[in-house]
Amino acid sequence: MFVDNAKIKIKAGDGGDGAVSFHREKYVASGGPDGGDGGRGGDIIFQVDDNFSTLVDFRYKRKYTAQRGENGSSRNCTGKSGESLVIKVPRGTVVKDSETGRIMADLSSDEPKVLAKGGQGGKGNAHFATSTRQIPRFAKPGFPGEEFDVTLELKLLADVGLVGFPNVGKSTLISVVSEAKPKIANYHFTTLTPVLGVVRATEEKSFVMADIPGLIEGAGDGTGLGHEFLRHVERCRLIVHIVDVSGVEGRDPEQDFEIINAELAKFSEELAERPQILVANKCDIATAEQREKFRKYAESKNLTFMEISGATRMGTHELVMKIAEKLETLPPIKEFEPEPLVTEDSAKAQRFEITHENGVYYIEAPWLENIMRTINPNDYSSMQYFQRVLINSGIISKLEDMGVSEGDTVDIHGFEFDFVF
């Protein structure tokens, strides 16, 4: 099974909560606050592993979560940081944000990529002691780790991509010029998965060639397996376009060439402009008139033109040398640059909604939930801290604009209190 597309959810570890603790020791009176900070959550890291060639494993496991940081403890002890989770993928995997389509990473090198950062640990109550607040009974919760729904796309890393209609001889050619052993038979769609082969031109020069199957009319619009395989041509530095010049199946080689190029352009304008070598295959069974007519057509297109017969190996060595020569003039294999994350400003990050129903003001603010976990309603300093949060976020101001009166009930995610000016 060849799987080159998968959707998964990644979640970095949340930071541990800060501790509320007070120093207790024999013969030491009035020990101060000594609550330690929470540990940092683990990251989600992607790493290339050349033992993998497909994304099939991600069809069975869809959620990946890193370890949470441990909570802080007494004696100013910081909680242990959570372990990062390393996800191994095949070389050439591109990771995209499923919601926005933003490219997050291109796993083409051996360098690991951190795609979701663990949350920072919360501060313990030792940080909140002041001359006027000597016994703070609250601490900060850990920050949540980043989480994303991501799409993994495998885009093969090949210098040369073989394109053309089914049964024009792509598999035969790659089997002749490399050690690749694709399935070869005299019917359409024999090849159902891309095939990679290393081609050695000289002792010092070699390149990777990929047989890209599944290209037919309509492939650029997703017909058949078009989009599944067109993505593998995106990285290729050079396209070798193979046509059956003999017309043995009743097709016109010139029309075939135009159709495939039109499909490449539909999928990507950049791909359509990639350098091409036009190769007339099955010259051993083509007539001299067919070969000459197609040669003139190639010259009219100003394309590098080669005549071969994969079955008899006629012209295959010359083609390999021409490809190697052409590759020396081309830039390296394309890598996709990560796109920056457009972050929300602090005002947007602290969004909230207030509704007034039956005399109760309901506040919806998901970011407040973590803070409320560490608030002690029975502690004055803790409630002072909570009040500052409500003031600084603009919630109090919004309530006043809505006409809140002293003694009105305010509900924040199930926590109710009477409003006091």
C-alpha positions in Angstrom: 0.0 0.0 0.0 1.3 3.4 -1.0 0.0 6.2 1.2 1.3 9.8 0.7 -1.3 11.9 2.4 -2.5 11.8 6.0 -4.2 14.1 8.5 -3.3 13.9 12.2 -3.7 16.0 15.4 -0.6 17.1 17.3 -0.7 18.4 20.9 2.4 19.6 22.8 2.4 19.0 26.6 0.8 21.6 28.9 3.0 23.2 31.4 2.7 22.1 35.0 0.9 24.3 37.6 2.7 26.4 40.1 2.4 25.2 43.7 0.8 26.9 46.7 3.0 25.9 49.7 4.4 27.5 52.8 7.7 26.7 54.5 7.2 24.3 57.5 10.2 23.5 59.7 10.6 22.8 63.3 11.7 25.8 65.4 11.2 28.1 62.4 8.2 30.4 63.0 6.1 31.9 60.3 7.7 30.2 57.3 7.1 32.1 54.1 5.7 30.9 50.7 7.9 28.3 49.0 5.7 26.9 46.2 7.8 25.9 43.2 7.1 26.5 39.5 5.5 23.9 37.2 7.6 22.1 34.7 7.6 22.8 31.0 5.5 20.7 28.7 7.1 18.4 26.1 7.4 19.5 22.4 6.2 17.8 19.3 9.2 17.1 17.1 9.3 15.7 13.6 12.3 13.7 12.4 13.2 12.1 9.1 13.7 8.4 9.2 14.8 6.7 5.9 13.4 3.4 7.1 10.0 4.8 6.3 8.8 5.2 2.7 5.0 5.8 3.2 2.7 7.6 5.6 0.6 4.5 6.1 1.2 4.4 9.9 -0.6 7.7 10.3 -3.8 6.1 8.9 -4.1 4.1 12.1 -3.0 6.5 14.7 -4.4 10.0 14.4 -3.6 11.8 17.6 -0.1 12.5 19.0 0.3 14.2 22.5 3.5 15.1 24.3 3.9 14.7 28.0 2.6 17.3 30.4 5.0 19.1 32.8 4.8 18.1 36.4 3.3 20.5 38.9 5.6 22.5 41.2 6.1 21.4 44.8 7.1 22.7 48.2 10.6 24.0 49.0 10.7 25.9 45.8 11.1 22.7 43.8 10.3 23.1 40.1 8.3 20.3 38.5 10.0 18.0 36.0 9.6 19.0 32.4 7.5 16.7 30.2 9.3 14.5 27.6 9.1 15.6 24.0 7.4 13.3 21.5 9.4 12.6 18.3 7.3 11.7 15.3 9.3 9.9 12.5 8.3 10.5 8.9 9.7 9.6 5.4 12.2 12.0 3.8 10.3 14.5 1.7 7.3 14.9 3.9 5.7 18.4 4.0 3.7 19.3 7.0 0.8 21.8 6.6 -1.7 23.4 8.9 -5.0 21.7 7.9 -7.0 24.8 8.7 -5.0 27.4 6.9 -2.9 25.4 4.5 0.2 27.1 5.9 3.4 25.2 5.3 4.9 24.4 8.7 7.9 22.3 7.8 9.6 20.5 4.9 11.2 17.3 6.3 13.9 16.9 3.6 17.0 17.2 5.7 18.2 15.3 8.8 17.5 18.3 11.0 14.6 17.7 13.5 11.8 20.3 13.4 9.8 21.4 16.4 6.3 22.0 15.2 4.4 22.4 18.5 6.0 23.9 21.5 5.2 22.8 25.0 3.6 25.2 27.5 5.6 27.0 30.1 5.1 26.0 33.7 3.1 28.2 36.0 4.7 30.3 38.7 4.5 29.1 42.3 3.2 31.3 45.1 6.7 32.2 46.1 6.8 34.6 43.2 3.8 36.6 44.5 5.0 37.5 48.0 5.4 41.2 48.6 5.8 43.4 51.7 2.0 43.9 51.8 1.0 40.4 50.7 3.2 38.0 52.7 1.1 34.9 52.5 -0.2 34.6 48.9 -2.5 31.6 48.6 -2.6 31.4 44.9 -0.3 30.4 42.1 -0.4 30.5 38.3 -1.5 27.5 36.2 0.7 26.1 33.5 0.3 27.4 30.0 -1.3 25.1 27.4 0.9 23.5 24.8 0.4 24.3 21.2 -1.9 22.1 19.2 -2.6 21.8 15.5 -4.5 19.7 13.0 -1.9 19.0 10.4 -1.8 17.4 6.9 1.2 15.3 6.0 2.1 15.2 2.3 4.9 13.0 0.9 6.6 14.7 -2.0 9.3 12.5 -3.4 12.9 13.9 -3.5 14.0 13.2 -7.1 16.2 15.1 -9.5 14.3 13.8 -12.6 10.6 13.0 -13.0 9.4 10.8 -15.8 5.9 11.9 -17.0 3.7 10.7 -19.9 0.6 8.7 -20.6 0.2 5.2 -19.3 2.0 2.5 -21.2 4.5 4.8 -23.0 7.5 3.0 -21.5 8.4 5.0 -18.3 8.7 1.8 -16.2 10.8 0.1 -18.8 13.2 3.1 -19.1 13.8 3.4 -15.3 14.4 -0.4 -15.1 17.0 -0.2 -17.8 18.9 2.8 -16.5 18.8 2.1 -12.8 18.5 -0.8 -10.3 14.8 -0.2 -9.8 12.6 -3.1 -10.5 9.0 -1.8 -11.2 6.3 -4.1 -12.4 6.1 -4.0 -16.2 3.2 -5.3 -18.3 1.5 -4.4 -21.6 -1.5 -2.8 -20.1 -2.5 0.6 -18.7 -1.8 1.5 -15.1 0.6 -1.3 -14.4 2.4 1.1 -12.1 0.3 2.3 -9.3 2.9 3.7 -7.0 5.8 6.1 -7.8 9.1 4.3 -8.3 12.5 5.7 -7.4 15.8 4.7 -9.0 19.4 5.9 -8.7 20.9 6.4 -12.1 24.7 6.4 -12.4 26.0 8.5 -15.3 29.7 8.2 -14.5 31.8 7.1 -11.5 31.4 10.5 -10.0 27.9 11.5 -11.2 24.5 10.1 -10.3 21.0 11.3 -9.9 17.6 10.1 -8.7 14.9 9.4 -11.2 11.2 8.9 -10.4 8.6 7.2 -12.5 5.4 9.2 -11.9 2.3 7.1 -12.7 -1.3 8.1 -13.0 -1.1 11.0 -15.4 -4.1 11.1 -17.8 -6.3 13.8 -19.2 -8.0 15.6 -16.3 -5.2 14.7 -13.8 -4.7 18.4 -13.0 -8.3 18.6 -11.9 -7.9 15.5 -9.7 -9.3 12.9 -12.2 -8.2 9.4 -11.3 -5.1 9.6 -9.1 -3.9 12.8 -10.7 -3.3 15.0 -7.6 -2.0 12.0 -5.7 0.9 11.7 -8.1 1.3 15.2 -9.5 2.6 16.4 -6.1 5.6 14.1 -6.6 6.7 16.0 -9.7 6.8 19.3 -7.8 10.3 18.8 -6.4 11.9 17.5 -9.6 14.6 19.7 -11.1 14.0 18.3 -14.6 11.1 16.6 -16.3 11.7 13.9 -18.9 8.5 13.7 -21.0 8.1 10.4 -22.7 5.8 9.8 -25.6 5.1 6.7 -27.7 6.2 8.0 -31.1 5.0 4.7 -32.9 1.4 5.5 -32.2 0.9 1.7 -31.7 -2.1 2.3 -29.5 -3.8 4.7 -32.0 -2.8 7.9 -30.1 -1.2 11.0 -31.5 2.2 11.6 -29.8 1.9 15.4 -30.4 -1.5 15.5 -28.8 -0.3 13.4 -25.9 2.5 15.8 -25.2 0.1 18.8 -25.2 -2.4 17.1 -23.0 0.1 16.2 -20.3 1.7 19.6 -20.3 -1.7 21.2 -19.9 -2.4 19.0 -16.9 0.9 20.0 -15.3 0.0 23.7 -15.9 -3.4 23.2 -14.2 -1.8 21.8 -11.2 1.0 24.3 -10.9 2.2 27.1 -13.2 5.7 26.8 -11.7 5.7 23.1 -12.6 4.7 23.8 -16.2 7.8 26.1 -16.6 10.2 23.4 -15.3 12.9 22.4 -17.9 11.9 19.4 -20.0 13.6 16.8 -22.2 11.2 15.4 -24.8 11.9 11.7 -25.4 10.4 9.7 -28.3 10.2 6.1 -27.1 9.5 2.9 -29.1 11.6 4.2 -32.0 12.4 0.5 -32.9 8.8 0.0 -34.1 8.1 3.5 -35.4 8.5 4.4 -39.1 11.0 6.9 -40.3 8.2 9.2 -41.2 6.8 9.1 -37.7 10.1 9.8 -36.1 11.0 12.7 -38.5 7.6 14.3 -38.1 7.9 14.3 -34.3 11.5 15.6 -34.5 10.3 18.6 -36.4 7.5 19.1 -33.8 10.1 19.1 -31.0 12.3 21.6 -32.8 9.3 23.9 -33.3 8.9 23.8 -29.5 12.6 24.5 -28.9 12.9 21.4 -26.7 15.8 19.1 -26.2 14.8 16.0 -28.1 16.0 12.4 -27.8 15.0 9.2 -29.6 15.2 5.9 -27.7 13.9 2.4 -27.4 13.6 1.2 -23.8 13.0 -2.3 -24.9 16.2 -2.6 -27.0 18.1 0.0 -24.9 18.8 2.1 -28.1 19.7 5.6 -27.1 19.3 5.1 -23.3 22.9 5.7 -22.5 22.9 9.0 -24.5 19.7 10.0 -22.7 21.3 9.4 -19.3 24.4 11.5 -20.3 22.2 14.3 -21.6 20.1 14.3 -18.4 23.3 14.5 -16.3 24.6 17.3 -18.4 21.4 19.3 -18.0 21.2 18.8 -14.3 24.6 20.5 -13.8 23.0 23.7 -15.0 19.9 23.5 -12.7 19.4 24.6 -9.1 19.2 22.0 -6.4 16.0 20.1 -5.5 13.3 22.4 -4.3 12.6 22.7 -0.6 9.4 24.3 0.6 10.1 27.2 3.0 8.0 27.3 6.2 5.4 30.1 6.2 5.3 32.3 9.3 2.5 32.0 11.7 0.3 35.0 11.9 -0.1 35.4 15.6 -3.0 37.1 17.4 -2.2 40.3 19.3 -2.8 40.2 23.0 -6.3 41.8 22.7 -7.5 39.1 20.3 -5.8 36.3 22.3 -8.0 37.4 25.3 -11.3 37.4 23.5 -14.4 37.1 25.6 -18.2 37.2 25.1 -20.7 38.5 27.6 -24.5 37.7 27.4 -27.2 38.9 29.8 -30.0 36.5 30.5 -32.6 36.5 33.3 -30.5 38.9 35.4 -27.3 36.9 35.1 -24.2 38.1 33.1 -22.6 35.1 31.5 -18.9 35.5 30.5 -17.4 33.1 27.9 -13.6 33.3 28.0 -11.8 30.0 27.5 -8.4 31.5 28.4 -9.8 32.3 31.9 -10.4 28.6 32.7 -6.7 27.8 33.5 -6.4 30.9 35.7 -9.6 30.1 37.6 -8.3 26.6 38.5 -5.8 28.2 40.9 -8.0 30.9 42.4 -9.0 30.5 46.0 -12.4 32.2 46.5 -11.8 32.3 50.3 -8.5 34.1 50.1 -8.5 37.9 49.9 -5.1 38.2 48.0 -6.1 35.5 45.6 -9.4 37.3 44.7 -7.5 40.6 44.4 -5.3 38.9 41.7 -8.4 37.6 40.0 -9.9 41.0 40.0 -6.8 42.6 38.3 -7.1 39.9 35.6 -10.7 40.9 34.9 -9.8 44.6 34.9 -6.8 44.3 32.6 -8.6 42.1 30.1 -11.4 44.6 29.7 -14.2 42.4 31.1 -15.1 44.7 34.0 -15.3 47.7 31.6 -17.5 45.7 29.3 -19.8 44.7 32.1 -20.2 48.4 33.1 -21.0 49.4 29.6 -23.7 46.7 29.6 -25.3 48.3 32.7 -24.2 45.9 35.4 -25.3 47.0 38.9 -23.8 46.2 42.3 -25.2 42.9 43.5 -25.9 41.5 40.0 -24.8 37.9 39.5 -21.9 37.2 37.2 -21.2 33.7 35.9 -17.8 32.7 34.5 -17.9 29.1 33.3 -20.1 28.0 36.2 -18.3 30.1 38.9 -20.9 32.6 40.2 -20.3 35.8 42.3 -22.0 39.0 43.1 -20.7 42.0 41.3 -19.2 44.7 43.6 -17.9 48.1 42.5 
